[in-house]
Amino acid sequence: MSQNRSRLLAVVVALVLTAAACGSGGDDPSPGPSPNPTPTPTPGGTTFTITSTGVSPRTLTVPAGSRVTFMNNDTRVHDMASNPHPEHTDCPPINQVGFLQPGQTGTTGNLTTVRTCGFHDHNRDTDTSLQGTIVIQ
């Protein structure tokens, strides 16, 4: 009979510990870790258009995590890159735009660091009409 009481006591202790470990679920103010999803492009206001007269607009302001699209509406090819020329090291996600044929679009990587990034056409680096700025907030 003593063994039955010991077993019963062990079962009751195990159930109490299990219930305490589970908790009610609603009282914990801190949710568990959440995954870090890849930021998606922000709709509207995130496109530069390249034409024969240059880049428009000259400056875009976007929230951190955004991606920016460059649309080549010119008849010439363009190779968009981060400043400074020729290193292209200030804002590496811009370098993902790269070489654009007429009619083609290219998108930056995720712009996650709050800062101001300049860009230019690598092949026409002194042409100020093909230079612009992305302000990441």
DSSP file (Angstrom, degrees, kcal/mol; ACC not computed):
  #  RESIDUE AA STRUCTURE BP1 BP2  ACC     N-H-->O    O-->H-N    N-H-->O    O-->H-N    TCO  KAPPA ALPHA  PHI   PSI    X-CA   Y-CA   Z-CA
    1    1 A M     >        0   0    0      0, 0.0     4,-1.9     0, 0.0     5,-0.2   0.000 360.0 360.0 360.0 -33.7    0.0    0.0    0.0
    2    2 A S  H  >  +     0   0    0      1,-0.2     4,-1.9     2,-0.2     5,-0.1   0.846 360.0  53.7 -64.7 -35.1    2.9    2.3    0.7
    3    3 A Q  H  > S+     0   0    0      2,-0.2     4,-2.3     1,-0.2    -1,-0.2   0.877 106.0  52.8 -67.7 -37.4    4.2    1.8   -2.9
    4    4 A N  H  > S+     0   0    0      2,-0.2     4,-2.7     1,-0.2    -2,-0.2   0.904 109.3  49.0 -64.4 -41.3    0.7    2.9   -4.2
    5    5 A R  H  X S+     0   0    0     -4,-1.9     4,-2.8     2,-0.2    -2,-0.2   0.899 110.8  50.7 -64.4 -40.1    0.8    6.1   -2.2
    6    6 A S  H  X S+     0   0    0     -4,-1.9     4,-2.2     2,-0.2    -2,-0.2   0.910 112.7  45.9 -63.7 -42.0    4.3    6.9   -3.4
    7    7 A R  H  X S+     0   0    0     -4,-2.3     4,-2.4     2,-0.2    -2,-0.2   0.923 113.4  49.0 -66.0 -43.8    3.3    6.4   -7.0
    8    8 A L  H  X S+     0   0    0     -4,-2.7     4,-2.5     1,-0.2    -2,-0.2   0.919 111.8  49.1 -62.1 -43.1    0.1    8.4   -6.5
    9    9 A L  H  X S+     0   0    0     -4,-2.8     4,-2.5     1,-0.2    -1,-0.2   0.903 110.5  50.9 -62.6 -41.3    2.2   11.2   -4.9
   10   10 A A  H  X S+     0   0    0     -4,-2.2     4,-2.2     2,-0.2    -1,-0.2   0.894 111.1  48.5 -63.1 -40.5    4.7   11.1   -7.8
   11   11 A V  H  X S+     0   0    0     -4,-2.4     4,-2.3     2,-0.2    -2,-0.2   0.918 112.1  48.5 -66.1 -44.1    1.9   11.4  -10.3
   12   12 A V  H  X S+     0   0    0     -4,-2.5     4,-2.4     2,-0.2    -2,-0.2   0.919 112.2  48.8 -63.3 -43.8    0.2   14.3   -8.5
   13   13 A V  H  X S+     0   0    0     -4,-2.5     4,-2.5     1,-0.2     5,-0.2   0.912 111.1  50.4 -61.6 -42.8    3.6   16.1   -8.2
   14   14 A A  H  X S+     0   0    0     -4,-2.2     4,-2.2     1,-0.2    -1,-0.2   0.905 111.3  48.2 -63.0 -41.5    4.3   15.6  -11.9
   15   15 A L  H  X S+     0   0    0     -4,-2.3     4,-2.5     2,-0.2    -2,-0.2   0.907 111.7  49.4 -65.5 -41.8    0.8   17.0  -12.8
   16   16 A V  H  X S+     0   0    0     -4,-2.4     4,-2.3     1,-0.2    -2,-0.2   0.924 112.7  47.2 -63.9 -44.1    1.3   20.0  -10.6
   17   17 A L  H  X S+     0   0    0     -4,-2.5     4,-2.1     2,-0.2    -1,-0.2   0.892 112.3  50.0 -64.8 -39.2    4.7   20.8  -12.1
   18   18 A T  H  X S+     0   0    0     -4,-2.2     4,-1.8    -5,-0.2    -2,-0.2   0.923 111.5  47.9 -64.7 -44.4    3.4   20.3  -15.7
   19   19 A A  H  X S+     0   0    0     -4,-2.5     4,-1.8     1,-0.2    -2,-0.2   0.896 112.2  49.6 -64.4 -39.5    0.5   22.7  -15.0
   20   20 A A  H  < S+     0   0    0     -4,-2.3    -1,-0.2     1,-0.2    -2,-0.2   0.880 110.1  50.8 -66.9 -37.3    2.7   25.3  -13.5
   21   21 A A  H  < S+     0   0    0     -4,-2.1    -1,-0.2     1,-0.2    -2,-0.2   0.840 109.5  50.9 -69.7 -32.4    5.1   25.1  -16.4
   22   22 A C  H  < S-     0   0    0     -4,-1.8    -2,-0.2    -5,-0.2    -1,-0.2   0.879  89.3-175.2 -74.3 -37.6    2.3   25.6  -18.9
   23   23 A G     <  -     0   0    0     -4,-1.8    -2,-0.1     1,-0.2    -1,-0.1  -0.035  46.0 -71.6  67.1-177.8    0.9   28.6  -17.3
   24   24 A S        -     0   0    0     -4,-0.1    -1,-0.2     1,-0.1    -2,-0.0   0.645  53.8-136.5 -90.1 -15.8   -2.3   30.3  -18.4
   25   25 A G  S    S+     0   0    0     -3,-0.2     3,-0.1     1,-0.1    -2,-0.1   0.024  89.7  71.0  88.3 -29.6   -0.8   31.8  -21.6
   26   26 A G  S    S+     0   0    0      1,-0.1    -1,-0.1     3,-0.0    -3,-0.0   0.595  85.0  63.7 -97.7 -11.5   -2.4   35.2  -21.3
   27   27 A D  S    S+     0   0    0      2,-0.0    -1,-0.1     0, 0.0    -4,-0.0   0.643  74.0  98.0 -89.4 -14.5   -0.4   36.6  -18.3
   28   28 A D        -     0   0    0      1,-0.2     0, 0.0    -3,-0.1     0, 0.0  -0.645  55.4-164.6 -79.3 112.9    3.0   36.6  -19.9
   29   29 A P  S    S+     0   0    0      0, 0.0    -1,-0.2     0, 0.0    -2,-0.0   0.695  72.0  69.5 -72.3 -17.0    3.6   40.2  -21.1
   30   30 A S  S    S-     0   0    0      3,-0.0    -2,-0.0     0, 0.0     0, 0.0  -0.881  77.6-144.8-107.3 113.6    6.5   39.3  -23.3
   31   31 A P        -     0   0    0      0, 0.0     3,-0.1     0, 0.0     0, 0.0  -0.271  32.4 -92.1 -67.3 160.6    5.7   37.2  -26.4
   32   32 A G        -     0   0    0      1,-0.2     0, 0.0     0, 0.0     0, 0.0  -0.075  63.6 -62.7 -64.1 172.2    8.2   34.6  -27.5
   33   33 A P        -     0   0    0      0, 0.0    -1,-0.2     0, 0.0    -3,-0.0  -0.311  54.5-145.8 -60.4 138.5   10.8   35.4  -30.1
   34   34 A S        -     0   0    0     -3,-0.1     2,-0.0     1,-0.1     0, 0.0  -0.820  20.3-106.6-105.7 147.9    9.4   36.5  -33.4
   35   35 A P        -     0   0    0      0, 0.0    -1,-0.1     0, 0.0     0, 0.0  -0.334  26.9-122.2 -67.7 154.1   11.0   35.7  -36.7
   36   36 A N        -     0   0    0      3,-0.0     2,-0.0    -2,-0.0     0, 0.0  -0.802  32.8-158.0 -96.6  93.4   12.7   38.5  -38.6
   37   37 A P        -     0   0    0      0, 0.0     3,-0.0     0, 0.0    -3,-0.0  -0.343  28.2 -97.2 -70.5 154.7   11.0   38.5  -41.9
   38   38 A T        -     0   0    0      1,-0.1    27,-0.0    -2,-0.0     0, 0.0  -0.568  46.7-112.1 -68.7 125.2   12.7   40.0  -44.9
   39   39 A P        -     0   0    0      0, 0.0    -1,-0.1     0, 0.0    26,-0.1  -0.282  32.2-140.2 -59.2 145.1   11.3   43.6  -45.3
   40   40 A T        -     0   0    0      1,-0.1    27,-0.1    -3,-0.0     0, 0.0  -0.688  30.0 -81.5-104.4 159.9    9.2   44.1  -48.3
   41   41 A P        -     0   0    0      0, 0.0    -1,-0.1     0, 0.0    25,-0.1  -0.298  45.0-119.5 -58.9 141.2    9.1   47.0  -50.6
   42   42 A T        -     0   0    0     25,-0.4     4,-0.1    21,-0.1    25,-0.1  -0.707  33.0-115.4 -81.3 128.5    7.0   49.9  -49.4
   43   43 A P  S    S+     0   0    0      0, 0.0    -1,-0.1     0, 0.0    -3,-0.0  -0.356  76.4   8.9 -68.1 144.1    4.2   50.7  -51.8
   44   44 A G  S    S+     0   0    0      1,-0.1    -2,-0.0    -2,-0.0     0, 0.0   0.564 112.3  41.7  68.7 140.0    4.3   54.0  -53.6
   45   45 A G  S    S+     0   0    0      1,-0.1    16,-0.2     2,-0.1    -1,-0.1   0.669  84.6 100.0  70.7  17.6    7.0   56.6  -53.5
   46   46 A T        +     0   0    0     -4,-0.1    23,-2.7    14,-0.1     2,-0.4  -0.011  56.9  95.0-124.8  31.0    9.8   54.1  -53.9
   47   47 A T  E     -a   69   0A   0     21,-0.2     2,-0.4    60,-0.0    23,-0.2  -0.982  50.4-161.0-128.5 130.6   10.7   54.4  -57.6
   48   48 A F  E     -a   70   0A   0     21,-2.9    23,-2.8    -2,-0.4     2,-0.5  -0.879  15.0-151.2 -98.3 138.3   13.3   56.4  -59.4
   49   49 A T  E     -aB  71  56A   0      7,-3.1     7,-2.1    -2,-0.4     2,-0.6  -0.951   2.7-153.1-111.6 130.7   12.6   56.9  -63.2
   50   50 A I  E     +aB  72  55A   0     21,-3.4    23,-2.5    -2,-0.5     2,-0.2  -0.902  25.6 161.4-103.8 123.9   15.6   57.4  -65.5
   51   51 A T  E >   - B   0  54A   0      3,-2.5     3,-1.5    -2,-0.6    23,-0.2  -0.690  58.5 -84.8-127.8-177.4   14.9   59.3  -68.7
   52   52 A S  T 3  S+     0   0    0     21,-0.3     3,-0.1     1,-0.3    22,-0.1   0.713 129.6  52.1 -64.7 -18.6   17.0   61.2  -71.2
   53   53 A T  T 3  S-     0   0    0      1,-0.3     2,-0.3    76,-0.0    -1,-0.3   0.457 119.7-100.9 -97.2  -1.0   16.9   64.2  -68.9
   54   54 A G  E <   -B   51   0A   0     -3,-1.5    -3,-2.5    76,-0.1     2,-0.3  -0.797  58.7 -20.6 124.0-162.8   18.1   62.3  -65.8
   55   55 A V  E     -B   50   0A   0     74,-3.0    -5,-0.2    -2,-0.3    76,-0.1  -0.682  61.5-132.0 -90.7 137.2   16.8   60.7  -62.6
   56   56 A S  E    S+B   49   0A   0     -7,-2.1    -7,-3.1    -2,-0.3     2,-0.2  -0.994  84.1  22.9-140.2 132.8   13.5   61.7  -61.2
   57   57 A P  S    S-     0   0    0      0, 0.0    -1,-0.1     0, 0.0     3,-0.1   0.707  74.9-150.5 -70.1 171.1   12.9   62.4  -58.4
   58   58 A R  S    S+     0   0    0      1,-0.2    75,-2.4    -2,-0.2     2,-0.4   0.771  81.5  30.1 -79.1 -26.5   16.4   63.4  -57.3
   59   59 A T  E     -d  133   0B   0     73,-0.2     2,-0.4    75,-0.0    75,-0.2  -0.999  63.0-171.6-137.1 136.5   15.7   62.4  -53.7
   60   60 A L  E     -d  134   0B   0     73,-2.0    75,-3.4    -2,-0.4     2,-0.5  -0.978  10.7-153.8-121.9 140.8   13.5   59.7  -52.1
   61   61 A T  E     +d  135   0B   0     -2,-0.4    75,-0.2    73,-0.2    55,-0.0  -0.974  24.8 170.1-112.7 125.2   12.8   59.3  -48.4
   62   62 A V  E     -d  136   0B   0     73,-2.9    75,-2.8    -2,-0.5     2,-0.1  -0.929  35.4-104.0-133.3 154.2   11.9   55.8  -47.4
   63   63 A P    >   -     0   0    0      0, 0.0     3,-1.8     0, 0.0    48,-0.2  -0.461  53.2 -85.8 -73.7 152.1   11.5   53.9  -44.1
   64   64 A A  T 3  S+     0   0    0      1,-0.2    48,-0.3    -2,-0.1     3,-0.1  -0.282 117.1  36.4 -55.2 139.9   14.2   51.5  -43.0
   65   65 A G  T 3  S+     0   0    0     46,-3.0    -1,-0.2     1,-0.3    47,-0.2   0.296  90.2 129.3  96.7  -7.7   13.8   48.1  -44.5
   66   66 A S  B <   -H  111   0C   0     -3,-1.8    45,-3.1    45,-0.6     2,-0.4  -0.248  48.3-144.2 -74.9 165.1   12.4   49.5  -47.8
   67   67 A R        -     0   0    0     43,-0.2   -25,-0.4   -27,-0.1     2,-0.4  -0.965  12.0-145.8-124.9 147.1   13.6   48.6  -51.3
   68   68 A V        -     0   0    0     -2,-0.4    40,-2.7    41,-0.4     2,-0.4  -0.940   6.3-145.6-119.2 136.3   13.8   51.1  -54.1
   69   69 A T  E     -aC  47 107A   0    -23,-2.7   -21,-2.9    -2,-0.4     2,-0.5  -0.821   3.4-155.4-102.1 137.7   13.1   50.4  -57.8
   70   70 A F  E     -aC  48 106A   0     36,-3.3    36,-2.1    -2,-0.4     2,-0.5  -0.958   9.1-161.9-109.3 127.9   14.9   52.1  -60.6
   71   71 A M  E     -aC  49 105A   0    -23,-2.8   -21,-3.4    -2,-0.5     2,-1.1  -0.951  10.2-145.6-114.4 121.2   13.0   52.2  -63.9
   72   72 A N  E     +a   50   0A   0     32,-2.8    31,-3.0    -2,-0.5    32,-0.2  -0.726  31.2 159.9 -90.8  98.3   15.0   52.9  -67.1
   73   73 A N        +     0   0    0    -23,-2.5   -21,-0.3    -2,-1.1     2,-0.2   0.117  47.1 101.5-100.1  19.2   12.8   54.8  -69.4
   74   74 A D  S    S-     0   0    0      2,-0.3    29,-0.3   -23,-0.2     4,-0.1  -0.488  79.0-125.5 -94.6 168.8   15.7   56.1  -71.4
   75   75 A T  S    S+     0   0    0     -2,-0.2     2,-0.3    27,-0.1    -1,-0.1   0.511  91.2  70.6 -90.5  -6.2   17.0   54.9  -74.8
   76   76 A R  S    S-     0   0    0     25,-0.1    -2,-0.3     1,-0.0     2,-0.2  -0.718  88.7-106.2-107.2 159.3   20.5   54.3  -73.3
   77   77 A V        -     0   0    0     -2,-0.3     2,-0.3    24,-0.1    24,-0.2  -0.502  33.6-162.1 -78.2 153.5   21.7   51.7  -70.9
   78   78 A H  E     -E  100   0B   0     22,-2.0    22,-3.9    -2,-0.2     2,-0.5  -0.986  15.6-155.6-137.5 147.7   22.5   52.8  -67.3
   79   79 A D  E     -E   99   0B   0     -2,-0.3    43,-3.7    20,-0.3     2,-0.3  -0.854  20.9-159.3-124.8  92.3   24.6   51.1  -64.6
   80   80 A M  E     +EF  98 121B   0     18,-2.0    18,-1.0    -2,-0.5     2,-0.3  -0.546  20.3 162.0 -83.1 134.9   23.3   52.5  -61.2
   81   81 A A  E     - F   0 120B   0     39,-2.6    39,-2.3    -2,-0.3     7,-0.1  -0.967  38.5 -94.9-148.9 159.6   25.6   52.2  -58.2
   82   82 A S  E     - F   0 119B   0     -2,-0.3    37,-0.3     6,-0.3     6,-0.2  -0.348  59.5 -70.8 -69.9 153.3   26.2   53.6  -54.8
   83   83 A N  S    S+     0   0    0     35,-2.4     7,-2.3     5,-0.2     8,-0.5  -0.379  94.2  59.5 -72.6 165.6   28.6   56.5  -54.1
   84   84 A P  S  > S-     0   0    0      0, 0.0     4,-3.7     0, 0.0     5,-0.3   0.744  87.5-105.8 -81.3 161.4   31.5   57.1  -54.1
   85   85 A H  T  4 S+     0   0    0      1,-0.3    -2,-0.1     2,-0.2    34,-0.0  -0.753  93.7   5.2 -87.2 135.3   32.7   56.4  -57.6
   86   86 A P  T  4 S+     0   0    0      0, 0.0    -1,-0.3     0, 0.0    -4,-0.1  -0.958 128.1  54.0-100.0   6.9   34.4   53.9  -58.4
   87   87 A E  T  4 S-     0   0    0      1,-0.0    -2,-0.2     2,-0.0    -4,-0.1   0.892  72.7-162.3 -70.9 -39.9   34.4   52.1  -55.0
   88   88 A H     <  +     0   0    0     -4,-3.7    -6,-0.3    -6,-0.2    -5,-0.2   0.894  44.6 130.3  60.2  43.9   30.5   52.1  -54.6
   89   89 A T        +     0   0    0     -5,-0.3    -6,-0.1     1,-0.1    -1,-0.1   0.565  39.2  82.4-106.9 -11.2   30.9   51.4  -50.8
   90   90 A D  S    S+     0   0    0     -7,-2.3    -1,-0.1     1,-0.3    29,-0.1   0.890 112.5   7.8 -65.8 -39.8   28.6   53.9  -49.1
   91   91 A C    >>  -     0   0    0     -8,-0.5     3,-2.3    27,-0.2     4,-0.5  -0.615  68.4-174.2-144.7  76.8   25.3   52.0  -49.5
   92   92 A P  G >4 S+     0   0    0      0, 0.0     3,-1.2     0, 0.0     4,-0.4   0.746  77.5  69.1 -51.0 -33.0   25.9   48.5  -50.9
   93   93 A P  G >4 S+     0   0    0      0, 0.0    16,-2.0     0, 0.0     3,-1.1   0.805  92.8  61.4 -59.6 -24.2   22.2   47.6  -51.3
   94   94 A I  G X> S+     0   0    0     -3,-2.3     3,-2.1     1,-0.2     4,-0.5   0.845  90.0  69.0 -67.0 -31.3   22.0   50.1  -54.1
   95   95 A N  G << S+     0   0    0     -3,-1.2    -1,-0.2    -4,-0.5     3,-0.1   0.682  82.4  73.8 -62.9 -16.7   24.6   48.2  -56.1
   96   96 A Q  G <4 S+     0   0    0     -3,-1.1    11,-0.3    -4,-0.4    -1,-0.3   0.697  84.4  67.0 -70.1 -17.4   22.0   45.4  -56.6
   97   97 A V  T <4 S+     0   0    0     -3,-2.1    -1,-0.2    -4,-0.2    -2,-0.2   0.974  79.4 148.0 -64.7 -53.8   20.2   47.6  -59.1
   98   98 A G  E  <  +E   80   0B   0    -18,-1.0   -18,-2.0    -4,-0.5     2,-0.4  -0.183  46.8  10.8  64.6-145.0   23.2   47.3  -61.5
   99   99 A F  E     -E   79   0B   0    -20,-0.3     2,-0.5    -3,-0.1   -20,-0.3  -0.568  64.5-169.1 -80.8 123.5   23.0   47.4  -65.3
  100  100 A L  E     -E   78   0B   0    -22,-3.9   -22,-2.0    -2,-0.4     3,-0.1  -0.958   9.2-153.2-121.0 120.2   19.7   48.4  -66.8
  101  101 A Q    >   -     0   0    0     -2,-0.5     3,-2.2   -24,-0.2   -29,-0.2  -0.420  50.2 -72.3 -74.2 160.3   18.8   48.1  -70.4
  102  102 A P  T 3  S+     0   0    0      0, 0.0   -29,-0.2     0, 0.0    -1,-0.2  -0.342 125.2  17.7 -54.6 133.8   16.2   50.5  -71.8
  103  103 A G  T 3  S+     0   0    0    -31,-3.0     2,-0.2     1,-0.3   -30,-0.1   0.329 102.2 119.7  85.9  -7.7   12.7   49.5  -70.5
  104  104 A Q    <   -     0   0    0     -3,-2.2   -32,-2.8   -32,-0.2     2,-0.3  -0.548  48.4-151.6 -91.8 155.0   14.3   47.4  -67.7
  105  105 A T  E     -C   71   0A   0    -34,-0.2     2,-0.3    -2,-0.2   -34,-0.2  -0.890   8.3-170.6-119.8 156.9   13.8   47.8  -63.9
  106  106 A G  E     -C   70   0A   0    -36,-2.1   -36,-3.3    -2,-0.3     2,-0.4  -0.989  10.1-146.2-143.9 148.7   16.2   47.0  -61.0
  107  107 A T  E     -C   69   0A   0     -2,-0.3   -38,-0.2   -11,-0.3   -60,-0.0  -0.924  13.7-125.3-122.2 141.0   15.6   47.0  -57.3
  108  108 A T        -     0   0    0    -40,-2.7   -14,-0.2    -2,-0.4     3,-0.1  -0.219  33.0-104.0 -68.6 166.9   18.0   47.7  -54.4
  109  109 A G        -     0   0    0    -16,-2.0   -41,-0.4     1,-0.2     2,-0.3  -0.210  65.5 -56.4 -74.0-178.2   18.5   45.3  -51.6
  110  110 A N        -     0   0    0    -43,-0.1     2,-1.2     1,-0.1   -43,-0.2  -0.486  48.5-144.4 -66.4 125.9   16.9   46.0  -48.3
  111  111 A L  B     +H   66   0C   0    -45,-3.1   -46,-3.0    -2,-0.3   -45,-0.6  -0.731  39.7 153.1 -92.6  87.5   17.9   49.5  -47.1
  112  112 A T        +     0   0    0     -2,-1.2     2,-0.5   -48,-0.3    -1,-0.2   0.642  40.9  83.6 -97.8 -17.1   18.0   48.7  -43.4
  113  113 A T  S    S-     0   0    0     -3,-0.2     2,-0.4   -49,-0.0    23,-0.1  -0.786  80.4-123.4 -95.1 126.3   20.5   51.2  -42.0
  114  114 A V        +     0   0    0     -2,-0.5     2,-0.3    23,-0.1    23,-0.2  -0.539  67.9  97.5 -68.2 119.6   19.2   54.7  -41.2
  115  115 A R  E    S- G   0 136B   0     21,-0.9    21,-3.3    -2,-0.4     2,-0.5  -0.963  75.0 -86.8-179.8 180.0   21.3   57.1  -43.3
  116  116 A T  E     - G   0 135B   0     -2,-0.3     2,-0.5    19,-0.2    19,-0.2  -0.966  39.3-164.5-113.0 127.4   21.5   59.1  -46.5
  117  117 A C  E     - G   0 134B   0     17,-3.1    17,-3.1    -2,-0.5     2,-0.3  -0.943   4.7-155.0-117.8 128.8   22.8   57.3  -49.6
  118  118 A G  E     - G   0 133B   0     -2,-0.5   -35,-2.4    15,-0.2     2,-0.3  -0.692  14.7-175.7 -95.1 154.8   24.0   58.9  -52.8
  119  119 A F  E     +FG  82 132B   0     13,-2.1    13,-1.7   -37,-0.3     2,-0.3  -0.936   6.4 175.9-143.8 167.4   24.0   57.1  -56.1
  120  120 A H  E     -F   81   0B   0    -39,-2.3   -39,-2.6    -2,-0.3     2,-0.7  -0.954  43.6 -85.6-158.9 169.8   25.1   57.7  -59.7
  121  121 A D  E >   -F   80   0B   0      3,-0.4     3,-1.3     9,-0.3   -41,-0.2  -0.826  37.4-146.2 -85.4 117.6   25.4   56.0  -63.1
  122  122 A H  G >  S+     0   0    0    -43,-3.7     3,-0.7    -2,-0.7    -1,-0.2   0.848  96.9  48.2 -55.7 -38.6   28.7   54.2  -63.0
  123  123 A N  G 3  S+     0   0    0    -44,-0.3    -1,-0.3     1,-0.3     3,-0.1   0.626 123.1  32.6 -81.1 -12.7   29.4   54.8  -66.7
  124  124 A R  G X  S+     0   0    0     -3,-1.3     3,-1.9   -45,-0.2    -3,-0.4  -0.388  73.4 156.7-136.3  55.6   28.6   58.5  -66.5
  125  125 A D  T <  S+     0   0    0     -3,-0.7   -40,-0.1     1,-0.3    -3,-0.1   0.669  71.6  50.8 -63.8 -20.0   29.7   59.3  -63.0
  126  126 A T  T 3  S+     0   0    0     -3,-0.1     2,-1.0    -4,-0.1    -1,-0.3   0.499  81.0 104.0 -95.3  -3.8   30.2   63.1  -63.5
  127  127 A D    X   -     0   0    0     -3,-1.9     3,-1.9    -6,-0.2    -6,-0.3  -0.678  55.7-165.1 -80.0 102.0   26.7   63.6  -65.1
  128  128 A T  G >  S+     0   0    0     -2,-1.0     3,-1.4     1,-0.3    -1,-0.2   0.721  83.0  67.9 -64.9 -21.3   24.8   65.2  -62.2
  129  129 A S  G 3  S+     0   0    0      1,-0.3   -74,-3.0   -75,-0.1    -1,-0.3   0.704 100.4  50.9 -70.3 -16.4   21.4   64.6  -63.9
  130  130 A L  G <  S+     0   0    0     -3,-1.9    -9,-0.3   -76,-0.2     2,-0.3   0.038  95.6  91.5-106.8  23.9   22.1   60.8  -63.2
  131  131 A Q    <   +     0   0    0     -3,-1.4     2,-0.3   -11,-0.2   -11,-0.2  -0.894  48.4 152.6-116.8 148.9   22.9   61.3  -59.5
  132  132 A G  E     - G   0 119B   0    -13,-1.7   -13,-2.1    -2,-0.3     2,-0.4  -0.917  31.3-116.5-160.1-175.2   20.4   61.2  -56.6
  133  133 A T  E     -dG  59 118B   0    -75,-2.4   -73,-2.0    -2,-0.3     2,-0.5  -0.990   5.7-158.1-139.2 141.1   19.9   60.5  -53.0
  134  134 A I  E     -dG  60 117B   0    -17,-3.1   -17,-3.1    -2,-0.4     2,-0.6  -0.988  13.1-157.7-117.1 121.3   18.0   58.0  -50.9
  135  135 A V  E     -dG  61 116B   0    -75,-3.4   -73,-2.9    -2,-0.5     2,-0.6  -0.888   7.1-159.8-100.2 119.0   17.2   59.1  -47.4
  136  136 A I  E      dG  62 115B   0    -21,-3.3   -21,-0.9    -2,-0.6   -75,-0.1  -0.883 360.0 360.0-103.3 119.5   16.5   56.1  -45.1
  137  137 A Q              0   0    0    -75,-2.8   -23,-0.1    -2,-0.6    -1,-0.1   0.392 360.0 360.0-111.8 360.0   14.6   56.9  -41.9
